[in-house]
Amino acid sequence: MIEFYTGLSQTLFGVRRCGDGIPVLGIPMEDTLSFRPGTRFATSVIRQWSQYFEFTPTRDLGVDVLSRVCDMGDVSLLQGLPERNISRIERVVSEAVGRWGRLVNIGGEHTVSLGVALGLRDSLGYGAYIHIDAHLDSRSEWPLGQSLSHATFVRRLIKDVKPELILYLGFRSYDNEELDFINELGNAVALPGSAIKSLGNYEARALIRDFMSTVGGPIHVSIDLDVLDPSIMPGVGNPEGNGLTYNELLRVLEPVLELGGSRVGAVDIVEYSPPNDPNLTSLPTVIKLIIDVLNYLR
């Protein structure tokens, strides 16, 4: 039985609760942060304020986005128990993906993506992990002595899930240990934010097509909002300067979702932190990104 709260006073964008459609699941996990806390409040704030925005995607594809969406509510989690929470997320995601074929998740800290990956693997198998983030999140420990955290979970994901392809997009902050780890993998591609900024839309699409043509299994796309520059996305736990603009993010995200098509089994949108967002300045961009992701999914 899926464990999630059913007593929500508001659903995302006012859409129906899940019966059919593309399910959106809230995962308010916040157990392993190393800097500014607050991501556990994201799902409730996003739901509350989503009622007041226009539901218009960046690119009009002739689709009524919200007619295809339903709200699952939030996973019921145990504060401060990351391993148990990852197991709960795995069970919920496995059942949801088995029923609906795909899932959009709203976090919560980025560690939730490990549970999502495990659940996707359990239900459909696993092809590619696409990590769109200012950071590589591939340390062996962070903080020192802690092997499971928002800065280490990708290493654990690779070990436990064994993706065919790992694609890092948009990073601009890293440790040499992480670069050494990635270089030794043999099935990982790392495209930093500076490279994305220099690419045109056609070049970016061609690169993404070449990368994804090597993958046969389900695709997991994980978006940390700190990939965006703090000037437009201050409301995150670990901001990094010189980030992507929103259009630069779409330059890689759009082809990933469109070329992935029905193989895209999970999309995570994580690390929004309302307490660190002055006057909720970041929120319109978060809402737009959710709408755009739902618009591109097929």
Buried (B, 14 or more C-beta within 10 A) or exposed (E): EBBBEEEBEEBBBEBEEBEEBBBBBBBBBBBBBBEBBBBBBBBBBBBBBBEEBEBEBBEEEEBEBBEBBBBBBBBBBEEEEBEEBBBBBBBBBBBBBEEBBBBBBBBBBBBBBBBBBBBBBBBBEBBBBBBBBBBBBBBBBBEEEBEBBBBBBBBBBBEEBEBBBBBBBBBBBBBEBBEEBBEEBEBBBBBBBEBBBEBEBEEBBEBBEEBBEEBEBBBBBBBBBBBBBBEBBBBBBBBBEEBBBBEBBBBBBBBBBBBBEEBBBBBBBBBBBBBBBEEEEBBBBBBBBBBBBBBBBE
